[in-house]
């Protein structure tokens, strides 16, 4: 079980790293405001839980 969780975490970190490189400036601005967009805040929440 723990191995599966670790693999998911690794995959998410890889995906997030790719996303940050390609992320438009506007999304970075929204992320700094935390919670401006529901989708954005849920992504931040998910990342913080990991």
KABEL-V376172 format. One record per backbone hydrogen bond with DSSP energy under -0.5 kcal/mol. NH is the residue of the N-H (numbers start at 1). CO is the residue of the C=O. E is the energy in kcal/mol with one decimal. If there is no record, write none. Layout:
nh co e
NH CO E
NH CO E
This chain:
nh co e
5 1 -2.2
6 2 -2.4
7 3 -2.2
8 4 -2.3
9 5 -2.5
10 6 -2.6
11 7 -2.4
12 8 -2.6
13 9 -2.6
14 10 -2.2
15 11 -2.5
16 12 -3.0
17 13 -2.3
18 14 -2.1
19 15 -2.5
20 16 -2.5
21 17 -1.4
22 18 -1.4
23 19 -0.9
27 24 -0.6
28 24 -1.3
29 25 -2.1
30 26 -2.3
31 27 -2.5
32 28 -1.7
33 29 -1.2
34 30 -0.7
34 31 -0.9
36 30 -0.5
41 37 -2.6
42 38 -2.2
43 39 -1.9
44 40 -2.2
45 41 -2.5
46 42 -2.5
47 43 -2.4
48 44 -2.5
49 45 -2.1
50 46 -1.6
